[in-house]
Amino acid sequence: MQTGLEFLTSLMNGEVSSSPMAQTLPMQLIEVSKGKVIYKVTPNQTHLNVQGGVHGGFCATALDTSTGGAAHSILEANAGYGTIDLNVKMIRPMQVDTTYYASGELINAGRNIITTEGKILDEQGKIYAFASATFMIIRR
C-alpha cells in the first residue's frame, strides 16, 4: 500500500488514473509535497451557469480537491479521509478558457482531524476564491 504522498505522486506522474470527476472538471495535479498540492484548472463552456458565468460549483469542486489533496498528502498507508466541512468564498468571477491554479495547504493535522486551506489563483497570482476545509481520517 502507498502512503498518501506516494499515491499523489503516482497520480501526478500519470502512473495511476485520475478520478472521473477530473474528467468533468479539467484538473491536472502539477505539484505535490507533504502538506501541499497544486492543481491546474481551466473552466470551459460546459462549466457556465444560466447567467453565463463560471458556476460556483467549479470553484467549490476545485477547492475541495486541492484542500483534500493537501490532507491526502500526509496520510500513512491504509488510511483515507472524508470531508467534514468545506467553507468557500468566491472573490471575483472566473473566465472560461483561462488557466487557474487551485492550491491546497495543510494548516493542522491531529490524530483524527486534518485542517487545510486552499486558494484559486490566476497566472499573475490574483486570487479568485479561497477555502478552509476539515477532514476526518479514516483508518482501514
NUROTI-703727 format. One line per field, with one value per residue (C-alpha): residue in one letter; x, y, z; residue number from 1. Coordinates in steps of 0.02 Angstrom, whole numbers, padded with zeros to 5 digits. Example, Ala and Ser with C-alpha at 12.3 -4.5 7.8 and 13.67 -1.06 7.14 Angstrom:
// residues 2
rest	(a/s)
u	(00615/00684)
v	(-00225/-00053)
w	(00390/00357)
nr	(1/2)
//
This chain:
// residues 140
rest	(m/q/t/g/l/e/f/l/t/s/l/m/n/g/e/v/s/s/s/p/m/a/q/t/l/p/m/q/l/i/e/v/s/k/g/k/v/i/y/k/v/t/p/n/q/t/h/l/n/v/q/g/g/v/h/g/g/f/c/a/t/a/l/d/t/s/t/g/g/a/a/h/s/i/l/e/a/n/a/g/y/g/t/i/d/l/n/v/k/m/i/r/p/m/q/v/d/t/t/y/y/a/s/g/e/l/i/n/a/g/r/n/i/i/t/t/e/g/k/i/l/d/e/q/g/k/i/y/a/f/a/s/a/t/f/m/i/i/r/r)
u	(00000/00056/00057/-00048/00105/00161/-00012/-00025/00150/00096/-00060/00042/00162/00019/00054/-00125/-00284/-00367/-00541/-00696/-00726/-00562/-00644/-00795/-00687/-00524/-00393/-00211/-00104/00057/00143/00138/00238/00198/00055/00039/-00034/-00065/-00189/-00200/-00385/-00464/-00652/-00735/-00908/-00978/-00947/-01059/-01213/-01378/-01312/-01162/-01030/-00920/-01029/-00983/-00980/-00824/-00734/-00803/-00752/-00577/-00554/-00624/-00499/-00349/-00384/-00419/-00257/-00161/-00243/-00213/-00027/00006/-00087/00000/-00035/-00206/-00287/-00414/-00511/-00684/-00733/-00820/-00829/-00786/-00805/-00785/-00776/-00780/-00699/-00709/-00781/-00676/-00668/-00685/-00530/-00418/-00292/-00301/-00208/-00301/-00181/-00208/-00100/-00101/-00148/-00152/-00152/-00218/-00244/-00414/-00444/-00348/-00374/-00317/-00339/-00348/-00343/-00381/-00258/-00229/-00059/-00020/-00059/-00227/-00346/-00518/-00580/-00518/-00574/-00545/-00582/-00590/-00566/-00588/-00452/-00524/-00409/-00441)
v	(00000/00176/00324/00473/00565/00414/00394/00579/00574/00424/00520/00672/00563/00478/00308/00296/00358/00517/00513/00526/00699/00756/00725/00831/00968/00980/00966/00915/00888/00981/00992/00885/00882/00838/00953/01044/01016/01123/01081/01168/01201/01277/01308/01292/01320/01166/01249/01400/01438/01505/01683/01643/01646/01505/01408/01424/01235/01240/01339/01229/01068/01131/01189/01027/00932/01040/01052/00865/00835/00928/00815/00659/00701/00672/00508/00346/00190/00110/00275/00382/00538/00613/00795/00859/01042/01149/01338/01427/01614/01675/01844/01877/01787/01660/01663/01517/01455/01538/01439/01447/01358/01278/01255/01166/01179/01095/01201/01066/00878/00798/00615/00608/00779/00872/01057/01134/01293/01322/01461/01480/01599/01656/01655/01828/01772/01862/01768/01716/01606/01533/01398/01314/01129/00999/00813/00656/00524/00353/00211/00043)
w	(00000/-00039/00078/00025/-00038/-00139/-00216/-00263/-00338/-00443/-00496/-00544/-00645/-00737/-00659/-00592/-00674/-00616/-00544/-00654/-00577/-00655/-00824/-00777/-00706/-00804/-00668/-00677/-00524/-00560/-00390/-00233/-00073/00106/00157/-00009/-00183/-00337/-00475/-00642/-00681/-00836/-00844/-01014/-01089/-01002/-00833/-00861/-00756/-00827/-00815/-00923/-00786/-00723/-00599/-00415/-00407/-00515/-00378/-00240/-00327/-00369/-00190/-00117/-00224/-00181/00006/00007/-00086/00048/00179/00074/00057/00242/00264/00305/00202/00229/00280/00190/00230/00216/00203/00359/00311/00161/00175/00008/-00026/-00207/-00231/-00418/-00569/-00661/-00851/-00973/-01064/-00935/-00834/-00644/-00505/-00359/-00214/-00050/00104/00275/00425/00559/00573/00730/00771/00685/00606/00471/00431/00267/00166/-00020/-00150/-00334/-00417/-00595/-00679/-00608/-00430/-00417/-00301/-00363/-00220/-00057/00063/00227/00248/00385/00354/00459/00446/00406/00455/00372)
nr	(1/2/3/4/5/6/7/8/9/10/11/12/13/14/15/16/17/18/19/20/21/22/23/24/25/26/27/28/29/30/31/32/33/34/35/36/37/38/39/40/41/42/43/44/45/46/47/48/49/50/51/52/53/54/55/56/57/58/59/60/61/62/63/64/65/66/67/68/69/70/71/72/73/74/75/76/77/78/79/80/81/82/83/84/85/86/87/88/89/90/91/92/93/94/95/96/97/98/99/100/101/102/103/104/105/106/107/108/109/110/111/112/113/114/115/116/117/118/119/120/121/122/123/124/125/126/127/128/129/130/131/132/133/134/135/136/137/138/139/140)
//
